Structure formats: structure tokens, C-alpha cells
Amino acid sequence: MQRNSFIVVLILLIFFVISFLTNILGPIIPDIVRSFSLSLGLAGFLPFAFFVAYGVMSIPAGLMVEKYGEKRILIAAFLLAFMGALLFALLPGFAIALFSLFLIGIGMAMLQVVINPLLRVAGGEERFAFFSVLAQLFFGAASFLSPLLYTYLVLHVHSGESGFMINILNDLVPENLRWVSLYWVFSVIALIMVLLISLVKFPKVELLEEERIDVGNSFRELAATRKVWLFFLGIFAYVGTEQGIANWISQFLQTYHGVDPATTGASVISYFWGLLTVGCFLGLLLLKLIDSRKVLIFFTTGAIIALLAALFGSKEMALYGFPLTGFFASVMYSVIFSLALNSVPRHHGTFSGILCAGIAGGAVVPLIVGGLGQFFGLQSAMLFLLIPLAYILSIGIWAKPLVNNATVSSVKDLF
């Protein structure tokens, strides 16, 4: 089959945009709380509205791709993201924010289902692992850059400065809601992606068995298996932990250390995602040398220590500790996912759909933290994150995959 380099570049761009739109909630939560006079409990519904869409849409999206094709689903996904971002940009308010984030989340869930099989076909099966890692690099780069864009816009919109983009945003955004300018940028990005994808001819994708979702016999067989739901809880716990930390970092630093969320707070979140990306590459190396369960135990222990240091240490410890939790969280998703798929002999596509629905943990855990923070304070509430972290740690102990990850006997065998 002829490979398509342009499609590969487009998919990498889609990975970038997904991350750019997804991981901005953490930096702007303090602004939303202040602008709409929200309690921590209500603020917790913001990530809930976004990530619950993954639980709703992951499996249906897989079925829709087989019926309507990749191109139509990609266009529909970015149209939903465009409408969600534009709606909030035009009518900023808490209720609109919830609906907007849900629409964007539905779109992002649809994109996630399409892009991996498409990357395999466009880039070639023999290079799929390489391009998957490259895609994670693009994903991480966007997570690192989006908080910096937020800082730039908040500091320059309605600041007396002039420039093409700044002048336009000055006319569109209320002076007391400068952070809303992000959603104007998001809407433009989503619309550009719709137009770009509309002009591209996509290759035909024949789904492999491990990519196909079957809601019939395969689902019933998996649903009756205890370990399937244990691993589902693992993905649920990981995404909940990741978002529970990332979404509350800035608010925590502002509340307990007087940190400006638009500058230092956004930078800390940026470094959280940056170190998470760096950790992915170190994790790839370690997984060649050490059994994945041991890697998972080591990194999860590191995440627990870093989180406790950030919560109860000095300001400086918090500024370093939170990004370090990102570093230690880096391998968790991929290790849990691989352990899960290697623990069942068949129906990997359907199992993947079930696991992806576990991304809804990003909806539930931040909501719980926000609710607890309302009554006990955010510092005590974030201790709840030790529960999903403890569960992830336990996976490294009880997981018994049918196939272990391949390791080498010495470092020189890597090269």
C-alpha cells in the first residue's frame, strides 16, 4: 500500500490540536472561578463536562467510523469543537461553558478513535511505533505551549498594545474576561482544521482485529470478565489523577502561595505537561530494560512522593513538585493499557473501546476534588488523589499478563 506522508503530517497536527484544546482547563480554572464567582465544587464540573464526553462517545464513535468513514468523522469532530468554542466565545457564562466543553469533548473523543488506525495506514505498519511516539511528542508539545498562549493573551489583550491579532481580540473580548480570547483562537483553529480536512483525500482504512469494536458477543464476553473492569478502573484512575492534578495546580498555588495563575501558575502547568512528555521517552527506554510492572510501581511511587511534597512543602517545593508529578505520571497510561491488552487473548479492539471509555475518569476525579475542597479546603481535598494512585500502584503487583514486555539483557543491546 502506498504511504502518504501528507496524511501523516496532518494526523500529527491533529494530535497537536487535540492536546492544545484539551489541556487548557487547568490554567484557566482560577479565572473562571473569579469571573463567574464559582465555588470549588461548581468549578469541578468544568472538567467533568469535558471528560464525561469520552465515556459517552468512545464506543459509539468507533461504530460511526466504520459506517461513515474517517474523513466525515474528522470533519464532524472539528465542527463540534468549532461550535463549542465559538458558542462560549460569544456567550461567556458558566452554563454555556459546561455545554461548550461537552461539545468540544465529544469532538475530541471522535478524533481519538479515528487517528491511530489512520496513522497506521498512512505511515505504514512497519513504522507505526515510530510515528506513535512522534505523535505523543506533538501531543506533549501542545500541552506545553497552550498555557503559554494563555499567558500571552491575558497579558496583551486590553493592555494598550497593538497588533493584528490583539486588535481583533480587543474588539471581541470584554476587558474583564481577557482569558475568553483563548476560545476565539480555538474556534479559528477548529475551523481551519475543518477546511483543511475537507480538501484532503484520505486513504481507505481496513481496521485490524485489535482496532475493531464489536458491541455484540465480544463485548458481552469481555464484560463478564473481572480483569477487564479492573483494568478499566486503571485507566479511569490514571486519567482522573492526571486531570485532578493538572486542573487544580493553578488554583492551589494561588490559594496557598499567592501565585499569579496567569503567569507562574500557567508556567507550572506547562512544565507539568512538558515533563510528562520527557518522561514518556525515558519510560520507553526503561521498558526495554525492566519489566513494565516494575516500571509502573517505581513511577507511581515517585508520583505519590512528588504530590505530597507539592501539597505540604514550601512554595518552592510546590513549584517543582507539581511538574515532577507529571514526569512520574508519564508512563502510567501506556503501561496500564498494554498490560490490559496483553491480559486477554482476543477482542482487543472492543477491549480498547472499553478502556478508552475509562478516560471519563478525567470527569469524575477533578469533580470529587472540587467538592471535597468546598468543605475541607483544596489542600486536604487533593489528598483524595492518593486513592487512584494507590490503585495504579496495585496494578503493578496483581497484573499477570499473558505476554510480558520484551526486555534486553544489557544497554548495548538497545542499539
C-alpha positions as CSV (number, residue, x, y, z in Angstrom):
1,M,0.0,0.0,0.0
2,Q,1.3,3.5,-0.9
3,R,2.3,5.6,2.1
4,N,1.0,9.1,2.4
5,S,3.4,11.5,4.1
6,F,1.0,14.4,3.9
7,I,-1.7,12.4,5.8
8,V,0.9,11.6,8.5
9,V,1.8,15.2,8.9
10,L,-2.0,16.1,9.1
11,I,-2.5,13.4,11.8
12,L,0.4,14.8,13.8
13,L,-1.2,18.2,13.5
14,I,-4.5,16.7,14.8
15,F,-2.7,15.2,17.8
16,F,-1.3,18.7,18.5
17,V,-4.7,20.4,18.2
18,I,-6.4,17.8,20.4
19,S,-3.9,18.4,23.2
20,F,-4.0,22.2,22.6
21,L,-7.7,22.3,23.2
22,T,-7.9,19.6,25.9
23,N,-5.2,20.6,28.4
24,I,-6.0,24.3,28.8
25,L,-8.6,23.9,31.5
26,G,-6.1,23.8,34.4
27,P,-4.6,27.2,33.7
28,I,-7.9,29.0,33.2
29,I,-9.9,27.5,36.2
30,P,-8.8,30.3,38.6
31,D,-10.0,32.8,36.0
32,I,-13.4,31.0,35.6
33,V,-13.8,30.8,39.3
34,R,-13.2,34.5,39.7
35,S,-15.1,35.7,36.7
36,F,-18.3,33.7,37.4
37,S,-17.9,33.7,41.3
38,L,-17.9,29.9,41.4
39,S,-17.2,27.7,44.4
40,L,-14.6,24.9,44.1
41,G,-17.4,22.4,43.9
42,L,-19.0,24.1,40.9
43,A,-15.6,24.6,39.2
44,G,-15.2,20.8,39.4
45,F,-18.0,20.5,36.9
46,L,-15.9,22.1,34.2
47,P,-13.5,19.1,33.6
48,F,-16.5,16.8,34.3
49,A,-18.4,18.3,31.3
50,F,-15.4,17.8,29.0
51,F,-14.2,14.3,30.0
52,V,-17.7,12.7,30.5
53,A,-18.0,13.1,26.8
54,Y,-15.3,10.4,26.4
55,G,-17.3,8.0,28.4
56,V,-20.4,8.8,26.3
57,M,-18.7,8.8,22.8
58,S,-15.7,6.5,22.7
59,I,-17.6,3.3,21.7
60,P,-20.3,5.0,19.5
61,A,-17.5,6.9,17.7
62,G,-15.8,3.6,16.8
63,L,-19.1,2.3,15.2
64,M,-19.6,5.6,13.4
65,V,-16.2,5.4,11.8
66,E,-16.9,2.1,10.2
67,K,-20.3,3.3,8.9
68,Y,-19.4,6.9,7.7
69,G,-15.6,6.8,7.1
70,E,-12.7,8.6,8.7
71,K,-13.0,11.9,6.7
72,R,-16.6,12.6,7.7
73,I,-16.0,11.8,11.3
74,L,-12.9,14.1,11.4
75,I,-14.9,16.9,9.9
76,A,-17.8,16.4,12.2
77,A,-15.5,16.3,15.2
78,F,-13.8,19.6,14.4
79,L,-17.2,21.2,13.6
80,L,-18.4,20.2,17.1
81,A,-15.2,21.7,18.5
82,F,-15.7,24.9,16.5
83,M,-19.3,25.3,17.6
84,G,-18.4,24.7,21.2
85,A,-15.5,27.1,21.2
86,L,-17.4,29.8,19.3
87,L,-20.5,29.5,21.5
88,F,-18.5,30.1,24.6
89,A,-16.6,32.9,23.0
90,L,-19.8,34.7,22.0
91,L,-21.8,34.0,25.2
92,P,-19.3,33.5,28.1
93,G,-21.0,32.1,31.2
94,F,-20.9,29.1,33.5
95,A,-23.8,27.2,32.0
96,I,-22.6,27.9,28.5
97,A,-19.1,26.8,29.5
98,L,-20.4,23.4,30.6
99,F,-22.3,22.8,27.3
100,S,-19.4,24.2,25.3
101,L,-16.8,21.9,27.0
102,F,-19.2,18.9,26.5
103,L,-19.4,19.6,22.7
104,I,-15.6,20.0,22.4
105,G,-15.1,16.8,24.4
106,I,-17.4,14.9,22.1
107,G,-15.3,16.1,19.2
108,M,-12.1,15.2,20.8
109,A,-13.3,11.7,21.6
110,M,-14.3,11.2,18.0
111,L,-10.9,12.3,16.9
112,Q,-9.1,9.9,19.2
113,V,-10.9,6.9,17.7
114,V,-10.0,7.9,14.1
115,I,-6.4,9.0,14.2
116,N,-4.5,5.9,15.3
117,P,-5.8,3.4,12.7
118,L,-5.4,6.2,10.1
119,L,-1.8,6.8,11.2
120,R,-1.0,3.1,10.9
121,V,-2.3,3.0,7.3
122,A,-0.8,6.4,6.1
123,G,2.6,5.8,7.7
124,G,2.9,2.1,7.3
125,E,2.6,-0.7,9.8
126,E,6.3,-1.1,9.9
127,R,6.8,2.5,11.1
128,F,3.6,2.7,13.2
129,A,5.5,2.5,16.6
130,F,7.9,5.4,15.5
131,F,5.0,7.6,14.4
132,S,3.0,6.8,17.5
133,V,5.9,8.1,19.7
134,L,6.3,11.1,17.4
135,A,2.5,11.8,17.8
136,Q,3.0,11.8,21.6
137,L,5.8,14.3,21.2
138,F,3.4,16.6,19.3
139,F,0.7,16.0,21.9
140,G,3.1,16.9,24.7
141,A,4.4,20.0,22.8
142,A,0.9,21.3,22.5
143,S,0.2,20.7,26.2
144,F,3.4,22.7,27.0
145,L,2.5,25.6,24.7
146,S,-1.2,26.1,25.3
147,P,-0.7,27.6,28.9
148,L,2.0,29.9,27.4
149,L,-0.5,31.1,24.8
150,Y,-3.0,31.8,27.7
151,T,-0.3,33.8,29.5
152,Y,0.4,35.8,26.3
153,L,-3.2,36.6,25.6
154,V,-4.1,37.6,29.2
155,L,-1.1,39.9,29.4
156,H,-1.5,41.6,26.0
157,V,-5.3,41.8,25.3
158,H,-6.7,45.1,26.5
159,S,-3.2,46.1,27.6
160,G,-2.8,49.1,25.3
161,E,-0.6,47.2,22.9
162,S,-1.5,46.9,19.3
163,G,-1.1,44.2,16.7
164,F,-3.3,42.4,14.1
165,M,-4.5,39.6,16.4
166,I,-4.5,41.7,19.6
167,N,-6.6,44.5,17.9
168,I,-9.2,42.0,16.7
169,L,-9.4,40.3,20.2
170,N,-9.7,43.7,21.9
171,D,-12.9,44.3,19.9
172,L,-14.3,40.8,20.6
173,V,-13.4,40.2,24.2
174,P,-14.7,42.0,27.3
175,E,-11.9,43.7,29.2
176,N,-12.8,41.8,32.4
177,L,-12.8,38.5,30.6
178,R,-9.5,38.6,28.7
179,W,-9.0,34.9,29.1
180,V,-12.0,34.3,26.9
181,S,-9.8,35.3,23.9
182,L,-8.5,31.7,24.1
183,Y,-11.8,30.4,22.8
184,W,-11.8,32.8,19.9
185,V,-8.4,31.3,19.0
186,F,-9.7,27.8,19.5
187,S,-12.7,28.4,17.2
188,V,-10.4,29.7,14.4
189,I,-8.1,26.7,14.8
190,A,-11.0,24.2,14.7
191,L,-12.5,26.0,11.6
192,I,-9.1,25.9,9.8
193,M,-8.9,22.1,10.5
194,V,-12.4,21.6,9.1
195,L,-11.4,23.4,5.8
196,L,-8.1,21.6,5.6
197,I,-9.6,18.1,6.1
198,S,-12.3,18.9,3.6
199,L,-9.7,19.4,0.9
200,V,-7.7,16.2,1.6
201,K,-8.3,12.8,0.0
202,F,-7.9,10.1,2.7
203,P,-6.7,6.5,2.1
204,K,-9.0,3.6,2.7
205,V,-8.5,2.2,6.2
206,E,-9.0,-1.5,6.8
207,L,-9.4,-1.9,10.5
208,L,-7.3,-4.6,12.1
209,E,-9.0,-7.0,14.6
210,E,-7.5,-5.1,17.5
211,E,-8.9,-1.8,16.2
212,R,-12.4,-3.0,15.5
213,I,-15.2,-2.5,18.1
214,D,-17.9,-5.1,18.4
215,V,-20.8,-4.3,20.8
216,G,-22.3,-7.8,20.4
217,N,-20.7,-11.1,21.6
218,S,-17.2,-9.7,22.1
219,F,-18.5,-7.0,24.4
220,R,-20.6,-9.5,26.4
221,E,-17.7,-11.9,26.7
222,L,-15.4,-9.1,28.0
223,A,-18.0,-7.6,30.2
224,A,-18.2,-10.9,32.1
225,T,-14.5,-10.9,32.8
226,R,-13.4,-9.4,36.1
227,K,-10.0,-8.3,35.0
228,V,-11.4,-6.3,32.1
229,W,-13.2,-4.0,34.6
230,L,-10.1,-3.9,36.9
231,F,-8.0,-2.5,34.0
232,F,-10.9,-0.2,33.0
233,L,-10.6,1.2,36.6
234,G,-6.9,1.6,36.0
235,I,-7.4,3.9,33.0
236,F,-10.1,5.6,34.9
237,A,-7.8,6.1,37.9
238,Y,-4.9,7.3,35.7
239,V,-6.8,10.0,33.7
240,G,-8.6,11.1,36.9
241,T,-5.2,11.5,38.6
242,E,-3.7,13.3,35.7
243,Q,-6.6,15.8,35.3
244,G,-7.1,16.0,39.1
245,I,-3.6,17.3,39.4
246,A,-3.4,19.4,36.2
247,N,-6.8,21.1,36.7
248,W,-6.2,22.2,40.3
249,I,-2.5,23.1,40.2
250,S,-3.0,26.8,39.4
251,Q,-5.9,27.2,41.9
252,F,-3.8,25.5,44.6
253,L,-0.8,27.7,44.0
254,Q,-2.9,30.8,44.0
255,T,-4.8,29.9,47.2
256,Y,-1.8,28.7,49.3
257,H,1.2,30.5,47.9
258,G,-0.3,33.7,46.3
259,V,1.0,32.7,42.8
260,D,-0.4,34.6,39.8
261,P,-2.4,32.0,37.8
262,A,-1.8,33.9,34.5
263,T,2.0,33.8,34.7
264,T,3.7,31.4,37.3
265,G,0.6,29.2,37.6
266,A,0.4,28.7,33.9
267,S,4.1,28.1,33.6
268,V,4.0,25.3,36.3
269,I,1.2,23.6,34.4
270,S,3.2,24.0,31.2
271,Y,6.2,22.3,32.9
272,F,3.8,19.6,34.2
273,W,2.9,18.6,30.6
274,G,6.4,19.2,29.4
275,L,8.0,16.8,31.9
276,L,5.2,14.3,31.3
277,T,6.3,14.3,27.6
278,V,10.0,13.9,28.7
279,G,9.1,11.1,31.0
280,C,7.4,9.2,28.1
281,F,10.8,8.9,26.3
282,L,12.6,7.8,29.4
283,G,9.8,5.3,30.0
284,L,10.3,3.9,26.5
285,L,14.0,3.3,27.4
286,L,13.2,1.7,30.8
287,L,10.6,-0.6,29.3
288,K,13.4,-2.1,27.1
289,L,15.4,-2.9,30.3
290,I,12.8,-3.5,33.0
291,D,9.5,-5.4,33.3
292,S,6.6,-2.9,32.8
293,R,5.1,-3.8,36.2
294,K,8.2,-2.7,38.0
295,V,8.4,0.5,36.0
296,L,4.8,1.2,36.9
297,I,5.5,0.7,40.6
298,F,8.6,2.9,40.6
299,F,7.0,5.8,38.7
300,T,3.7,5.6,40.7
301,T,5.7,5.7,44.0
302,G,7.6,8.7,42.6
303,A,4.3,10.5,41.8
304,I,3.0,9.9,45.3
305,I,6.1,11.4,46.9
306,A,6.2,14.4,44.5
307,L,2.5,15.1,45.1
308,L,2.9,15.0,48.9
309,A,5.9,17.3,48.7
310,A,3.9,19.7,46.5
311,L,0.9,19.8,48.8
312,F,2.7,20.1,52.1
313,G,6.1,21.6,51.3
314,S,7.2,25.2,50.8
315,K,6.3,27.4,47.8
316,E,9.4,26.3,46.0
317,M,8.7,22.6,46.7
318,A,5.2,23.1,45.2
319,L,6.6,24.8,42.1
320,Y,8.9,21.9,41.5
321,G,6.8,19.1,43.0
322,F,3.7,19.5,40.7
323,P,5.7,19.3,37.5
324,L,7.5,16.2,38.8
325,T,4.2,14.5,39.3
326,G,3.7,15.0,35.5
327,F,7.1,13.3,34.9
328,F,6.2,10.3,37.1
329,A,2.7,10.0,35.6
330,S,4.2,9.8,32.1
331,V,4.4,6.0,31.7
332,M,1.2,5.1,33.6
333,Y,-1.3,5.2,30.7
334,S,0.7,3.3,28.2
335,V,1.8,0.7,30.7
336,I,-1.7,0.1,32.1
337,F,-3.1,-0.1,28.5
338,S,-0.5,-2.5,27.3
339,L,-0.9,-4.7,30.4
340,A,-4.6,-4.8,29.9
341,L,-4.4,-5.8,26.2
342,N,-1.8,-8.4,27.0
343,S,-4.0,-9.9,29.6
344,V,-6.8,-11.0,27.2
345,P,-6.3,-13.4,24.3
346,R,-8.8,-11.8,21.9
347,H,-11.3,-9.0,21.2
348,H,-8.6,-6.3,21.6
349,G,-10.5,-3.7,19.6
350,T,-13.6,-4.0,21.8
351,F,-11.4,-4.0,24.9
352,S,-9.6,-0.9,23.7
353,G,-13.0,0.8,23.3
354,I,-13.9,-0.1,26.9
355,L,-10.5,1.1,28.1
356,C,-10.9,4.4,26.2
357,A,-14.3,4.9,27.9
358,G,-12.2,5.0,31.2
359,I,-10.9,8.4,30.1
360,A,-14.1,9.6,31.8
361,G,-12.1,9.4,35.0
362,G,-10.9,12.8,34.0
363,A,-14.5,13.9,34.6
364,V,-15.1,12.3,38.0
365,V,-11.9,12.7,40.0
366,P,-11.5,16.5,39.5
367,L,-15.2,16.9,40.4
368,I,-14.7,14.9,43.6
369,V,-11.6,17.0,44.4
370,G,-13.6,20.2,43.8
371,G,-16.5,19.0,46.0
372,L,-14.2,18.0,48.9
373,G,-12.3,21.3,48.5
374,Q,-15.5,23.1,49.1
375,F,-15.8,21.6,52.6
376,F,-12.2,20.7,53.7
377,G,-10.0,23.0,51.6
378,L,-8.2,22.2,48.4
379,Q,-5.0,21.0,50.1
380,S,-6.9,18.3,52.0
381,A,-9.1,17.6,49.0
382,M,-6.2,16.8,46.8
383,L,-5.1,14.0,49.1
384,F,-8.0,12.1,47.5
385,L,-5.7,11.7,44.5
386,L,-3.7,9.2,46.6
387,I,-6.6,6.7,46.2
388,P,-6.4,6.4,42.4
389,L,-2.6,6.5,42.7
390,A,-2.7,3.6,45.2
391,Y,-4.9,1.7,42.8
392,I,-2.5,2.2,39.9
393,L,0.4,1.1,42.2
394,S,-1.6,-2.1,42.9
395,I,-1.8,-2.9,39.2
396,G,1.9,-3.4,39.1
397,I,1.5,-6.0,41.9
398,W,-1.5,-8.0,40.7
399,A,-1.3,-7.8,36.9
400,K,-0.5,-11.1,35.3
401,P,-0.3,-10.5,31.5
402,L,-0.3,-13.4,29.1
403,V,2.6,-11.7,27.4
404,N,5.3,-9.7,29.2
405,N,7.0,-6.8,27.6
406,A,10.3,-7.8,25.9
407,T,13.4,-6.6,27.6
408,V,17.1,-6.7,26.7
409,S,19.9,-8.1,28.9
410,S,22.2,-5.0,28.6
411,V,22.2,-1.4,27.5
412,K,24.3,-2.2,24.4
413,D,21.6,-4.4,23.1
414,L,19.4,-1.3,22.7
415,F,21.5,-0.1,19.8
